[in-house]
Amino acid sequence: MSKKIVIIGAVAAGPKAACRLKRLRPDWEVTMVDQDSLISYGGCGIPYYVSGDVSDESELRATSFHVVRDAAFFEHSKGVLVRTRTRALAIDRKAKTVRVENMDSGAQEDLPYDQLMLATGARPFELPIPGADLDGVFTISDLHKAIEIKKRIAQGKVSRAVVIGGGAIGIEMAEAFTDLWGVETTLLELQPQLLPRLVDRHFATMLKQHLVDKGVAVHTGESAEVLIEGDPGQVGSVRTGKRTLAADLVVMAVGVRPRSELARAAGLDVAPFGGIKVNQRLQTSDANIYAAGDCIALTHLLTGKDTHTPLGSLANREGRIVADNMAGQPALFHGVLGSFIMKAFERCIASTGLTLEAARVEGFDADCALTAPADRAHFFPDQAVVILQLVFDRRSRRVLGLQAFGMMNDSISARVDAAAALIAKGGTVEDFGLLEMAYAPPFSSAIDSINAAAYVAENLCDDRLRQVELARFLQWMEDMDSEPDWAVLDLRHPVEAAPYVDKFGADRWTALEYGQVRARHGELSPDKTYILMCNAGPRSYEVQVFLDHLGTVDTLVLCGGMNVISRLGVDWYIR
């Protein structure tokens, strides 16, 4: 028997569900409703459209075979009815109707449904500060805003921009302005680090330093307080608590909030942060109403808590699951890890699962293995260092997360994707050590970087390796008197170590080349704790094992070594 399906929202989850439903139930009547005139576009591609990597906005709305996904496309090619410029006003769950309004004519009507899907997305949060309504102040809420921003830049109306918010969208927009257009760009983030809650502090610091090196001014722990008018009605500058920044254009990228007002008004269950609550079949508290995409609350696979993960990839997966369940083909969505990846100029940063900080807050006995291997065979041309951090629970040995920073290539995405799959299945450090990864010198090392990180984690779990946490080491470098018995034991080539010996003195920075340790270990003081330093960490670990065997010297390993230090922008690093 034919059914009437109404879908509210036609950007990602909605179109995926609609098309899947028509393939499963060709005789059903499927109608999508959206208040915008532009539908079914890749919102995650907006920064790349602004940057010029995507030349025309229609490419964000096109299929892989270059047909624009407009209302006519869905009707003629998919059999899906689409009502654009149509706002959903209210849901009558008892009558099973949706009251809608044509935004051009004002006409209202009730659309009957047998099953309803909410794919209402999320809206950007706007800072409630003076001047937020000035011309030239934008949020990245839809494709129309992106078109207007790019138009102004292309017309030469923007020479200075301020981006408020150091999350993924803010960073991508800062790159877009700086890289192609040469706009003088400042990035502001209220939290002490970029990408808060997504990566640990040292990864955020590496990213920040790279942005600064590429010409973006970055101020963390600082946000806009007032937007000041320049020309009449036009934004002219941004005032923070520390400075005033001239600006022809301001982008607010301070996060999004689920659009759940319609659901709340209909009496559906909504999480405290606003996401519509759904079960694993993506049903709301009303069995005839489903929800998917940026408007819903999802379950985090490691914490079991509600979380908000607004990603187009998830929205498409969720849309398919909604369609399957509507059509009577049971399908489950178990939850998310919050897997994340983004480019920043020539670099890439990614994560999945929990950060070290978040894992400890959640009550795990969390530790991390920080490594800095090559992204492919060390002998292969153009190999580059990739910084990996495996977060794990010491008690259970379960892996809780992976973070990565390095060159923008497939090496990082492949490792993070593999980690996400294994973490979701409860993988341990031993599972990661045994994980089979494809190998050839142009793509990876014989001992894959993800296996190597797991070996470090195993050694930490079994107390074969004692490390000094990076934050504690950096604190000591700023105040060496805080740990008066510490000294660095630099195992690198004497030419690499010599400038640091000259800078800090041989008593604080001792040079002893890796190959000389077995012959000269007697020169080391038994009254010191030596911080073992090499480029990546493996040599330091080997020396620790040897010195532990002798039992004469106390040591701690700085995992990741100078490969990590060199990317942090610390003022004592000698280039």
C-alpha positions in Angstrom: 0.0 0.0 0.0 1.3 3.4 -1.0 2.3 5.8 1.8 2.8 9.5 2.1 6.3 10.6 3.3 7.1 14.2 4.2 10.7 15.2 4.8 11.4 18.7 6.3 14.9 19.8 5.1 16.5 19.2 1.8 20.3 19.7 2.1 22.0 16.4 3.1 20.1 13.8 5.2 16.7 14.7 3.6 17.7 14.1 0.0 19.6 10.9 0.9 16.5 9.5 2.6 14.1 10.7 -0.1 16.1 9.0 -3.0 16.7 5.9 -1.0 13.0 5.6 -0.2 12.0 5.9 -3.9 14.4 3.1 -4.8 13.0 0.9 -2.0 9.3 1.9 -2.4 8.8 3.4 -5.9 5.1 3.7 -5.4 5.3 5.8 -2.3 4.7 9.6 -2.4 7.8 11.4 -1.1 7.8 15.2 -0.6 10.7 17.3 0.6 10.1 20.8 2.0 12.8 23.4 2.4 12.6 27.1 3.1 15.6 27.8 0.9 15.7 28.1 -2.9 19.1 26.2 -3.0 18.9 22.6 -1.9 21.0 19.5 -1.8 24.4 21.1 -1.7 27.7 20.2 0.0 27.9 22.6 2.9 31.3 21.3 3.9 32.6 22.6 0.6 31.7 26.2 1.2 35.2 27.3 2.4 36.7 25.7 -0.7 34.2 27.6 -2.9 35.2 30.9 -1.1 38.9 30.0 -1.5 38.5 29.3 -5.3 39.3 25.6 -5.1 35.7 25.1 -6.2 35.2 27.6 -9.0 31.4 27.8 -9.2 28.7 27.4 -6.5 26.8 25.1 -8.8 29.5 22.5 -8.4 28.5 22.2 -4.8 25.0 21.3 -5.9 25.9 19.0 -8.8 25.9 15.2 -9.0 29.1 13.4 -9.8 28.0 13.5 -13.4 27.6 17.3 -13.3 23.8 17.6 -13.1 22.6 20.3 -10.7 20.4 18.9 -8.0 17.5 21.3 -8.0 13.7 20.7 -7.6 13.3 19.7 -11.2 16.1 17.2 -10.9 14.6 15.5 -7.9 11.1 15.4 -9.5 12.1 14.2 -13.0 15.1 12.0 -12.2 14.2 10.7 -8.7 10.4 10.9 -8.5 10.6 13.1 -5.4 8.4 16.1 -5.1 10.2 19.2 -3.8 8.7 22.4 -2.3 11.4 25.1 -2.0 10.8 28.5 -0.4 8.4 26.6 1.9 8.6 26.9 5.7 7.3 24.2 8.0 5.3 25.9 10.8 3.9 23.2 13.0 3.4 19.4 13.3 0.1 18.0 14.3 1.0 14.5 15.5 -2.6 13.4 16.2 -3.8 14.4 12.7 -0.4 13.5 11.2 -0.1 16.7 9.2 2.5 19.4 8.8 1.4 23.0 8.4 3.6 24.7 5.8 3.7 28.2 4.4 4.8 29.4 0.9 7.4 32.1 1.8 6.6 34.1 -1.4 2.8 34.0 -1.4 2.1 33.5 2.3 -0.3 30.7 1.5 -0.6 28.0 4.1 -1.7 24.4 3.8 -1.5 21.1 5.7 0.5 18.3 4.3 -0.6 14.8 5.4 2.0 12.2 6.2 2.1 8.5 7.2 5.7 9.0 8.3 7.6 12.2 8.8 11.3 12.9 8.8 13.0 16.0 10.4 16.2 17.0 8.7 16.1 20.6 9.8 19.9 21.0 10.2 21.6 23.4 12.5 22.0 27.2 12.5 25.2 29.2 13.2 25.4 30.8 16.6 25.7 34.6 16.5 27.5 36.4 19.2 25.2 38.8 21.0 27.6 41.7 20.8 27.2 45.3 19.7 27.6 45.7 15.9 26.6 42.2 15.0 24.0 43.5 12.6 26.4 45.7 10.6 26.9 45.1 6.9 29.9 43.0 6.3 29.3 40.7 9.2 28.5 37.1 8.1 27.8 33.7 9.5 28.4 30.7 7.2 24.8 29.6 7.4 24.0 28.8 3.8 25.3 29.0 0.3 23.8 32.4 -0.2 26.2 33.9 2.4 29.2 32.2 0.8 28.2 33.6 -2.6 28.0 37.1 -1.2 31.4 36.8 0.6 33.2 35.6 -2.5 31.5 38.3 -4.6 32.8 41.1 -2.3 36.3 39.7 -2.2 36.4 39.2 -6.0 35.3 42.8 -6.4 38.2 44.0 -4.3 36.1 45.3 -1.5 37.9 43.2 1.2 41.5 43.8 2.2 41.3 42.9 5.9 39.2 40.2 7.4 38.6 39.0 11.0 37.3 35.4 11.6 35.8 34.9 15.0 36.1 31.3 16.1 38.9 28.8 15.9 37.0 25.7 15.0 37.2 23.9 11.7 35.0 26.3 9.8 36.8 29.4 11.2 40.2 27.9 10.3 39.1 26.9 6.8 37.7 30.4 6.1 40.9 32.0 7.4 42.9 29.9 5.0 40.4 30.7 2.2 40.9 34.5 2.6 44.7 34.3 3.0 45.7 31.7 0.5 44.1 32.7 -2.8 42.9 36.2 -2.2 45.8 37.6 -0.1 43.4 39.2 2.4 45.1 40.2 5.6 43.3 37.8 8.0 43.1 37.6 11.8 41.7 34.5 13.6 40.2 34.9 17.1 39.4 32.0 19.4 38.0 32.5 23.0 39.4 29.2 24.3 43.1 28.9 25.0 43.6 26.7 21.9 42.3 26.2 18.4 40.0 23.3 17.8 38.9 23.0 21.4 37.6 19.6 22.4 38.8 18.1 19.1 42.5 17.8 19.7 44.9 18.1 22.6 46.7 21.3 23.3 50.0 20.4 21.6 48.3 19.5 18.4 46.4 22.7 18.4 49.7 24.5 19.0 51.3 22.9 16.0 48.4 23.9 13.8 48.5 27.5 15.2 52.2 27.8 14.4 51.6 26.6 10.8 48.8 29.1 10.3 51.1 31.9 11.6 53.9 30.7 9.3 51.4 31.0 6.4 50.5 34.6 7.2 47.4 34.3 9.4 47.4 36.3 12.6 46.1 34.0 15.4 45.0 35.1 18.9 43.8 32.5 21.3 42.2 33.2 24.6 40.6 36.2 23.0 37.4 37.0 21.3 35.4 39.9 19.9 33.6 42.2 22.3 32.3 45.0 20.0 32.1 45.3 16.2 32.7 49.0 15.4 31.1 50.8 12.5 33.4 52.3 9.8 31.6 53.7 6.8 27.9 54.2 7.6 26.2 50.9 8.3 29.4 49.0 7.5 31.7 47.1 9.8 35.1 48.8 10.1 36.9 47.1 13.0 36.7 44.5 15.7 37.5 45.3 19.3 38.7 42.6 21.7 39.8 42.9 25.3 43.3 43.4 24.1 43.3 45.1 20.7 41.3 46.7 17.9 41.5 45.1 14.5 40.6 46.8 11.3 38.2 44.8 9.2 36.3 45.1 5.9 34.6 41.7 6.6 33.9 39.7 9.7 32.9 36.0 9.8 31.4 34.6 12.9 32.2 30.9 13.1 31.5 30.2 16.7 29.6 26.9 16.4 26.2 25.8 15.5 23.0 24.9 17.3 20.5 22.2 16.2 17.3 23.5 14.6 14.9 21.7 16.9 12.2 24.3 17.5 9.7 22.4 15.4 10.3 19.2 17.2 10.2 20.8 20.6 6.9 22.5 19.8 5.4 19.2 18.7 6.3 17.7 22.1 9.2 15.5 20.9 12.1 14.7 23.3 15.0 17.1 22.9 18.4 16.9 24.6 19.5 19.8 26.9 21.8 21.2 24.2 19.0 21.2 21.6 19.5 18.0 19.6 16.4 15.9 18.8 16.7 12.7 20.7 16.5 9.5 18.6 16.9 5.8 19.1 19.2 3.6 17.1 16.6 3.4 14.3 16.7 7.2 14.3 13.1 7.4 15.5 12.1 10.3 17.7 9.9 9.8 20.8 7.0 9.5 18.2 7.5 6.2 16.3 6.1 7.8 13.1 8.6 10.7 13.1 12.3 10.2 12.3 15.1 12.7 12.5 18.6 12.8 11.0 21.5 15.2 10.3 22.7 18.2 12.2 19.5 18.5 14.2 19.8 15.3 16.2 21.6 14.2 19.4 23.9 11.2 18.8 25.4 8.7 21.2 29.2 8.8 21.7 30.5 5.3 21.4 33.0 5.7 24.2 31.2 7.8 26.8 27.6 6.8 26.1 26.6 10.4 26.3 24.6 12.6 24.0 26.7 14.5 21.6 26.3 16.8 18.6 28.4 16.0 15.5 27.3 18.1 12.5 29.0 16.5 9.5 27.6 15.9 6.0 29.1 12.4 5.9 27.1 11.4 9.0 23.9 13.1 7.7 24.1 11.0 4.5 24.6 7.8 6.4 21.7 8.7 8.8 19.4 9.5 5.9 19.9 6.1 4.4 19.1 4.4 7.7 15.9 6.5 8.1 14.8 5.4 4.7 15.5 1.8 5.4 13.5 1.8 8.6 10.6 3.7 7.0 10.5 1.1 4.3 10.4 -1.8 6.7 14.1 -2.8 6.4 15.4 -2.6 10.0 18.7 -0.7 10.2 20.6 0.7 13.2 22.9 3.6 13.8 25.0 2.7 16.8 26.7 6.1 17.5 29.7 8.2 16.7 33.4 8.8 17.6 33.5 12.3 16.2 36.1 11.4 13.6 37.4 14.7 12.1 39.9 15.8 9.5 40.8 19.1 7.9 43.4 20.8 5.8 45.3 24.0 6.7 47.3 25.1 3.7 49.8 22.3 3.1 49.2 20.6 6.4 46.5 18.3 7.7 45.1 17.6 11.2 42.8 14.9 12.2 41.3 13.0 15.2 38.9 10.3 16.2 37.6 9.3 19.6 38.6 11.1 22.8 41.5 13.5 23.4 43.7 12.7 26.4 42.2 15.6 28.3 38.6 14.4 27.6 39.4 10.8 28.4 40.7 11.8 31.8 37.6 14.0 32.5 35.5 11.0 31.6 37.2 8.9 34.3 39.5 6.7 32.2 43.0 5.9 33.4 44.2 7.5 30.3 47.7 7.9 28.9 49.0 8.6 25.4 51.7 7.4 23.1 53.1 10.4 21.1 55.2 9.4 18.1 56.8 11.2 15.1 57.6 8.7 12.4 57.9 9.1 8.6 54.6 8.9 6.7 56.2 6.4 4.3 59.4 4.4 4.0 62.3 6.5 5.2 64.3 5.9 2.1 61.5 6.9 -0.3 61.7 10.4 -1.8 59.5 13.1 -0.3 58.7 11.2 2.9 57.6 13.5 5.7 57.1 13.4 9.4 53.6 12.7 10.7 52.8 13.3 14.4 50.6 10.6 15.9 49.1 10.3 19.4 47.4 7.2 20.5 45.2 7.7 23.6 44.5 4.6 25.6 43.2 3.3 29.0 45.9 1.8 31.1 43.6 -0.5 33.0 41.7 -2.0 30.1 44.3 -1.3 27.5 41.5 -0.2 25.2 42.4 2.5 22.7 40.3 5.6 23.2 41.5 8.0 20.4 44.0 8.9 17.8 45.2 12.4 16.7 47.5 13.2 13.8 49.2 16.2 12.3 51.3 16.3 9.1 51.4 16.9 5.4 48.1 17.1 3.6 48.0 13.7 2.0 46.2 10.4 2.4 48.6 9.1 5.0 46.7 10.7 7.9 43.2 10.1 6.7 44.0 6.4 6.2 45.4 6.0 9.7 42.6 7.9 11.4 40.0 5.9 9.4 41.6 2.6 10.4 41.7 3.7 14.0 38.1 4.8 14.0 37.0 1.4 12.7 39.0 -0.5 15.4 38.1 1.8 18.3 34.4 1.4 17.5 34.9 -2.4 18.0 36.6 -1.9 21.3 40.2 -2.4 20.0 43.1 -2.6 22.4 46.7 -1.5 22.1 47.5 -5.1 21.1 44.8 -5.0 18.4 46.4 -1.8 17.0 49.8 -3.4 17.1 48.6 -6.4 15.1 46.4 -4.3 12.7 47.2 -5.3 9.1 47.9 -2.2 7.0 48.7 -2.2 3.3 52.4 -1.7 2.7 54.5 -0.3 -0.2 57.3 2.3 0.2 55.4 5.1 -1.6 52.5 4.7 0.8 53.8 3.6 4.2 56.6 2.1 6.3 57.2 -1.6 6.8 56.3 -0.9 10.4 53.3 1.2 9.9 53.0 4.4 11.9 49.8 3.2 13.6 51.5 -0.1 14.6 54.5 1.8 15.9 52.3 4.0 18.1 50.6 0.9 19.5 54.0 -0.6 20.4 54.8 2.6 22.4 51.4 2.3 24.1 52.2 -1.4 25.0 55.5 -0.4 26.5 53.9 2.3 28.5 51.1 -0.1 29.8 53.8 -2.6 30.8 56.0 0.0 32.4 58.9 -0.8 30.0 58.8 2.8 29.0 58.7 5.8 31.3 57.9 9.1 29.7 57.7 12.8 30.6 54.5 14.4 29.4 55.2 17.0 26.8 53.4 19.8 28.8 55.5 19.1 31.9 58.7 19.2 29.8 57.8 22.5 28.2 57.0 23.9 31.6 60.4 22.9 32.8 62.1 24.5 29.7 60.5 27.8 30.8 61.6 27.4 34.4 64.5 24.9 34.8 64.7 25.7 38.5 61.3 24.0 38.9 63.0 20.6 38.5 66.6 21.3 39.6 67.8 17.7 39.2 66.6 17.4 35.6 68.9 17.6 32.6 68.4 16.8 28.9 70.5 14.0 27.5 70.6 14.8 23.8 71.3 11.6 21.8 71.4 13.3 18.4 74.5 14.0 16.3 76.9 16.4 18.1 76.3 19.1 15.4 72.6 19.1 16.2 73.1 19.1 20.0 75.9 21.7 20.2 73.7 24.9 19.9 71.6 23.7 22.8 74.6 22.9 24.9 75.9 26.4 24.2 72.5 27.9 25.0 71.7 26.1 28.2 75.0 24.8 29.4 76.3 21.2 29.6 74.9 20.8 33.1 71.3 21.3 31.8 71.8 20.0 28.3 74.2 17.2 28.0 75.2 15.9 24.6 76.0 12.2 24.2 75.5 10.7 20.8 73.3 7.6 20.6 76.2 5.4 19.3 78.5 6.5 22.2 76.2 5.7 25.1 77.4 2.2 25.8 81.0 3.3 25.8 80.5 6.5 27.8 77.5 6.0 30.1 79.9 6.3 33.1 80.1 10.0 32.4 76.4 10.4 33.4 75.6 11.7 36.9 73.6 9.3 39.2 72.2 12.4 40.9 70.3 13.6 37.8 67.1 12.6 36.1 67.9 12.7 32.4 65.2 13.6 29.8 66.2 11.5 26.9 66.0 13.4 23.6 66.3 12.3 20.0 64.4 13.3 16.8 61.5 10.9 17.1 61.7 8.8 20.3 62.9 5.2 19.4 66.6 5.9 20.1 65.6 7.5 23.5 63.6 4.4 24.4 66.5 2.1 23.6 68.9 4.1 25.7 66.4 4.1 28.6 66.2 0.3 28.4 70.0 0.0 28.4 70.5 2.5 31.3 67.7 0.7 33.3 69.6 -2.5 32.9 72.7 -0.9 34.4 70.6 0.6 37.2 72.8 3.7 37.7 70.9 6.5 36.1 67.2 7.7 36.3 65.7 8.6 32.9 62.5 9.8 31.3 61.8 9.7 27.5 60.4 12.7 25.7 58.3 10.8 23.2 58.2 12.4 19.7 61.4 14.2 20.4 62.5 17.2 18.4 60.2 16.3 15.6 57.4 17.5 17.9 59.3 20.4 19.5 60.2 21.8 16.1 56.5 22.3 15.2 55.4 24.0 18.4 56.8 27.4 17.8 58.6 27.5 21.2 61.0 30.4 21.4 64.0 28.3 22.6 63.9 26.0 19.6 66.9 26.7 17.4 66.1 26.5 13.7 
